[in-house]
Amino acid sequence: MFDFSPLLDYRMQLNNFLQHRFRSTQDLRLDSSSTGLEHALWWTVIVYFRDCEYGRGEGATKGSATEIACQIALQALMQPGIGH
């Protein structure tokens, strides 16, 4: 038997965490940009919460860069006293 465990979805986890802790995701913003040739783009995604950068991710796809940035932001925002 194969284990088809769902992949971690850090963007969803980040949204759920913010909804639970701050009762809103209104202050969450994700900015994305790409560089390189059209057939070989390199993506950068930055996660902001209340206009403060909490995570930055890079990858060959926008989705992978988003997941990395959201994972970093989630870990940062889960620290005590962060994100008041």
BALO-277423 format. One line per 8 residues: their letters; for each residue x negated, y, z of N, C-alpha, C, O. Coordinates in nm, 3 decimals. Each point is the difference from the previous one (the first is absolute). Layout:
% BALO-277423
a = X,Y,Z,X,Y,Z,X,Y,Z,X,Y,Z ~ ...
//
This chain:
% BALO-277423
mfdfspll = -0.083,-0.119,0.000,0.083,0.119,0.000,-0.087,0.126,0.000,-0.105,0.004,0.064 ~ 0.149,0.095,-0.135,-0.069,0.127,-0.004,0.067,0.097,0.098,0.121,-0.005,0.021 ~ -0.202,0.091,0.037,0.053,0.103,0.089,0.013,0.129,-0.079,-0.100,0.062,-0.037 ~ 0.223,-0.021,0.009,0.025,0.123,-0.073,0.040,0.112,0.096,0.104,0.063,-0.017 ~ -0.189,-0.040,0.118,0.027,0.107,0.096,0.010,0.132,-0.074,-0.077,0.026,-0.092 ~ 0.170,0.057,0.133,0.013,0.129,-0.068,-0.126,0.085,0.023,-0.060,-0.002,0.108 ~ 0.023,0.075,-0.210,-0.112,0.090,0.013,0.038,0.113,0.096,0.116,0.040,0.008 ~ -0.216,0.010,0.064,0.026,0.111,0.090,0.037,0.122,-0.083,-0.068,0.034,-0.097
dyrmqlnn = 0.173,0.030,0.135,0.047,0.120,-0.069,-0.019,0.116,0.096,0.089,0.034,0.077 ~ -0.207,0.028,-0.084,-0.032,0.106,0.094,0.083,0.125,-0.021,0.025,0.074,0.095 ~ 0.018,-0.049,-0.217,0.085,0.118,-0.023,0.132,-0.016,0.076,0.047,0.094,0.063 ~ 0.012,-0.211,-0.070,0.125,-0.026,0.073,-0.024,0.004,0.151,0.080,0.056,0.074 ~ -0.191,-0.116,-0.030,-0.030,0.002,0.143,-0.020,0.143,0.050,0.044,0.035,0.109 ~ -0.110,0.048,-0.189,-0.021,0.140,0.037,0.134,0.073,0.010,0.024,0.071,0.097 ~ 0.062,-0.090,-0.195,0.133,0.063,0.004,0.078,-0.046,0.123,0.062,0.082,0.068 ~ -0.064,-0.211,-0.040,0.072,-0.053,0.115,-0.055,0.055,0.131,0.076,0.036,0.090
flqhrfrs = -0.209,-0.028,-0.080,-0.063,0.053,0.121,0.039,0.146,0.021,0.038,0.038,0.111 ~ -0.046,0.043,-0.216,0.035,0.142,0.014,0.147,0.018,0.034,0.036,0.087,0.080 ~ 0.049,-0.168,-0.140,0.144,0.007,0.030,0.025,-0.033,0.147,0.081,0.065,0.066 ~ -0.150,-0.166,-0.017,0.018,-0.042,0.139,-0.059,0.103,0.098,0.065,0.037,0.098 ~ -0.187,0.007,-0.124,-0.068,0.089,0.096,0.047,0.144,-0.008,0.014,0.065,0.103 ~ 0.010,-0.014,-0.224,0.033,0.141,-0.018,0.143,0.021,-0.049,0.043,0.114,-0.021 ~ 0.031,-0.222,0.001,0.140,0.004,-0.046,0.016,0.063,-0.138,0.109,0.043,-0.037 ~ -0.220,-0.039,-0.039,0.008,0.059,-0.133,-0.127,-0.032,-0.078,-0.107,-0.021,0.057
tqdlrlds = 0.122,0.017,-0.188,-0.117,-0.010,-0.088,-0.012,0.128,-0.084,-0.076,0.004,-0.096 ~ 0.151,0.097,0.134,0.007,0.124,-0.077,-0.137,0.067,-0.016,-0.027,0.062,-0.103 ~ -0.060,-0.074,0.203,-0.130,0.067,-0.004,-0.109,-0.085,-0.064,-0.118,0.036,0.005 ~ 0.156,-0.149,-0.065,-0.095,-0.088,-0.067,-0.012,0.040,-0.147,0.100,0.021,-0.068 ~ -0.224,-0.011,0.020,-0.024,0.034,-0.141,-0.114,-0.085,-0.052,-0.102,-0.016,0.067 ~ 0.118,-0.038,-0.185,-0.106,-0.075,-0.068,-0.034,0.072,-0.128,0.086,0.020,-0.086 ~ -0.212,0.020,0.072,-0.048,0.064,-0.122,-0.088,-0.099,-0.073,-0.083,-0.067,0.061 ~ 0.099,0.059,-0.192,-0.082,-0.092,-0.078,-0.062,0.071,-0.119,0.057,0.094,-0.055
sstgleha = -0.175,-0.142,0.018,-0.067,0.052,-0.119,-0.081,-0.114,-0.060,-0.033,-0.098,0.067 ~ 0.001,0.112,-0.194,-0.078,-0.103,-0.068,-0.110,0.066,-0.081,0.011,0.114,-0.044 ~ -0.118,-0.192,0.026,-0.111,0.044,-0.083,-0.039,-0.116,-0.091,0.036,-0.115,0.025 ~ -0.109,0.147,-0.128,-0.048,-0.105,-0.089,0.079,-0.006,-0.130,0.090,0.079,-0.025 ~ -0.128,-0.178,-0.054,0.066,-0.021,-0.129,0.138,-0.060,0.021,0.025,-0.068,0.100 ~ 0.064,0.092,-0.193,0.139,-0.046,0.011,0.010,-0.150,0.026,0.089,-0.045,0.072 ~ -0.177,-0.032,-0.130,0.006,-0.146,0.016,-0.079,-0.049,0.122,-0.001,-0.119,0.029 ~ -0.065,0.211,0.043,-0.079,-0.039,0.117,0.006,0.109,0.107,-0.103,0.051,0.044
lwwtvivy = 0.225,-0.018,-0.003,0.017,0.107,0.099,-0.047,-0.044,0.138,0.006,-0.118,0.034 ~ -0.052,0.214,0.044,-0.035,-0.021,0.140,0.087,0.096,0.080,-0.003,0.121,-0.022 ~ 0.082,-0.176,0.114,0.099,0.077,0.074,-0.048,0.039,0.139,-0.071,-0.076,0.067 ~ 0.110,0.194,-0.024,-0.019,0.046,0.137,0.136,0.042,0.053,0.072,0.076,-0.065 ~ -0.037,-0.126,0.183,0.125,0.037,0.066,-0.034,0.052,0.139,-0.080,-0.060,0.072 ~ 0.139,0.173,-0.035,-0.021,0.059,0.131,0.134,0.006,0.072,0.100,0.044,-0.056 ~ -0.100,-0.089,0.182,0.120,0.003,0.084,-0.011,0.118,0.096,-0.097,0.014,0.074 ~ 0.200,0.071,-0.079,0.008,0.113,0.092,0.121,-0.020,0.090,0.104,-0.047,-0.045
frdceygr = -0.118,0.083,0.170,0.113,0.007,0.092,-0.009,0.132,0.071,-0.101,0.032,0.063 ~ 0.207,0.045,-0.072,0.004,0.136,0.055,-0.120,0.080,-0.050,-0.068,0.069,0.076 ~ 0.045,-0.079,-0.206,-0.104,0.074,-0.072,-0.142,-0.031,0.046,-0.092,0.076,-0.028 ~ 0.073,-0.188,0.097,-0.132,-0.044,0.044,-0.034,-0.131,-0.072,0.084,-0.090,-0.007 ~ -0.203,0.078,-0.047,-0.039,-0.122,-0.068,-0.029,-0.110,0.102,-0.078,0.019,0.094 ~ 0.141,-0.135,-0.114,-0.019,-0.114,0.089,-0.057,-0.122,-0.072,-0.048,-0.093,0.065 ~ 0.053,0.091,-0.196,-0.052,-0.116,-0.072,-0.031,0.034,-0.144,0.065,0.083,-0.063 ~ -0.168,-0.151,0.012,-0.042,0.020,-0.138,-0.039,-0.137,-0.054,-0.078,-0.072,0.062
gegatkgs = 0.132,0.038,-0.179,-0.033,-0.128,-0.060,-0.033,0.015,-0.147,0.050,0.090,-0.067 ~ -0.135,-0.178,0.019,-0.037,-0.001,-0.140,0.011,-0.141,-0.054,-0.021,-0.098,0.072 ~ 0.055,0.088,-0.201,0.011,-0.132,-0.060,0.026,0.007,-0.149,0.023,0.106,-0.056 ~ -0.029,-0.223,-0.004,0.020,-0.011,-0.145,0.147,0.018,-0.039,0.030,0.027,-0.116 ~ 0.061,-0.042,0.213,0.142,0.026,-0.026,0.051,0.100,0.103,-0.054,0.012,0.110 ~ 0.157,0.058,-0.149,0.061,0.096,0.093,0.055,-0.073,0.122,-0.009,0.050,0.113 ~ 0.066,-0.168,-0.135,0.056,-0.078,0.110,-0.105,-0.042,0.101,0.023,0.008,0.121 ~ -0.137,-0.054,-0.169,-0.105,-0.044,0.094,-0.057,0.119,0.076,-0.029,-0.011,0.119
ateiacqi = 0.011,0.124,-0.185,-0.048,0.120,0.067,0.101,0.047,0.105,-0.039,0.045,0.108 ~ 0.167,-0.055,-0.140,0.105,0.039,0.094,-0.001,-0.089,0.124,0.011,0.050,0.112 ~ -0.025,-0.180,-0.132,-0.001,-0.092,0.113,-0.119,0.026,0.092,0.014,-0.004,0.122 ~ -0.130,0.030,-0.180,-0.119,0.028,0.081,0.019,0.128,0.079,-0.028,0.005,0.120 ~ 0.077,0.099,-0.186,0.022,0.128,0.068,0.103,-0.013,0.111,-0.017,0.057,0.108 ~ 0.123,-0.131,-0.133,0.105,-0.018,0.101,-0.049,-0.084,0.117,0.037,0.026,0.114 ~ -0.120,-0.124,-0.140,-0.057,-0.081,0.108,-0.086,0.087,0.092,0.012,-0.008,0.122 ~ -0.097,0.091,-0.180,-0.086,0.089,0.077,0.083,0.100,0.079,-0.027,0.025,0.117
alqalmqp = 0.129,0.033,-0.182,0.086,0.097,0.067,0.076,-0.065,0.115,0.011,0.059,0.108 ~ 0.042,-0.177,-0.130,0.074,-0.070,0.105,-0.089,-0.026,0.120,0.041,0.024,0.113 ~ -0.163,-0.072,-0.136,-0.092,-0.026,0.110,-0.033,0.128,0.074,-0.009,0.000,0.123 ~ -0.008,0.109,-0.194,-0.032,0.128,0.064,0.118,0.053,0.081,-0.017,0.046,0.113 ~ 0.137,-0.052,-0.171,0.118,0.055,0.068,0.044,-0.085,0.120,0.071,0.048,0.087 ~ -0.113,-0.173,-0.082,0.036,-0.085,0.113,-0.086,0.027,0.123,0.028,-0.052,0.109 ~ -0.132,0.132,-0.126,-0.085,0.033,0.114,0.077,0.092,0.097,0.073,0.088,-0.044 ~ -0.090,-0.109,0.174,0.070,0.085,0.099,-0.034,0.148,-0.021,-0.116,0.036,-0.021
gigh = 0.218,0.048,0.028,-0.018,0.143,-0.008,-0.013,0.055,-0.140,-0.017,0.121,-0.017 ~ 0.025,-0.205,-0.084,-0.016,0.045,-0.139,0.138,0.027,-0.060,0.095,-0.075,0.024 ~ -0.086,0.182,-0.103,0.120,0.028,-0.077,0.111,0.072,0.074,0.108,0.020,-0.054 ~ -0.134,0.019,0.177,0.100,0.066,0.084,0.113,0.046,-0.083,0.096,0.058,0.051
//
